[in-house]
Amino acid sequence: MTTFNIPNMSCGHCKATVEKTIHAVGPKAQIDFDMASRRVTMDSGVKADNVQEALAAAGYPATLAK
C-alpha cells in the first residue's frame, strides 16, 4: 500500500479527478480516501512515481506520506 498527501484535494470533484487519474495509471488500483487529512491510500502494483507524475499533470501534486 502507498499513501499520498494531496494538499489540493478538498472537495468531491477533486476526489473524482484523483480517482480517475489513479485508475488511468492502474485500472485495478484499490483506493481509499481520507478527505479530512487530504490523504489517499492506494493498493496497486503501479509504481508511486508513475502515480505522482499523473496526479501532478492533473493539477494534484502529491507527496508520499510517512
C-alpha positions in Angstrom: 0.0 0.0 0.0 1.1 3.5 -0.8 -0.2 6.7 0.9 -0.1 10.1 -0.7 -0.6 13.5 0.7 -2.6 15.6 -1.8 -3.0 19.1 -0.3 -5.0 20.4 -3.3 -7.7 17.7 -2.8 -10.5 19.5 -1.0 -13.9 18.5 -2.5 -15.9 15.8 -4.2 -14.8 17.0 -7.6 -11.2 16.8 -6.6 -11.7 13.3 -5.2 -13.3 12.2 -8.5 -10.4 13.6 -10.5 -7.8 12.0 -8.3 -9.7 8.6 -8.5 -10.0 8.9 -12.3 -6.3 9.8 -12.6 -5.1 6.9 -10.5 -7.3 4.4 -12.3 -5.9 5.7 -15.6 -2.4 4.6 -14.4 -3.6 1.5 -12.6 -7.1 0.4 -13.6 -7.3 -2.3 -10.9 -6.0 0.0 -8.1 -7.9 0.0 -4.8 -8.2 3.5 -3.4 -9.2 4.7 0.0 -9.7 8.5 0.6 -9.4 10.4 3.8 -10.7 13.8 2.8 -10.1 15.4 6.2 -6.4 14.7 6.1 -6.2 15.0 2.3 -4.6 11.6 2.0 -5.2 8.8 -0.5 -4.1 5.2 0.1 -3.6 3.1 -2.9 -3.2 -0.7 -3.2 -1.8 -1.5 -6.6 1.2 -2.8 -8.4 1.8 0.5 -10.0 4.9 2.5 -9.1 4.3 5.5 -6.8 6.4 7.7 -9.2 4.0 7.0 -12.1 1.0 7.9 -10.0 2.7 11.1 -8.7 3.5 12.1 -12.2 -0.1 11.6 -13.4 -1.5 13.4 -10.4 0.8 16.4 -10.9 -0.3 16.6 -14.6 -3.9 16.6 -13.5 -3.2 19.5 -11.1 -3.0 17.5 -7.9 0.7 17.2 -6.9 1.2 14.5 -4.3 3.9 13.6 -1.9 4.4 10.2 -0.2 3.1 10.1 3.3 5.4 8.9 6.0 
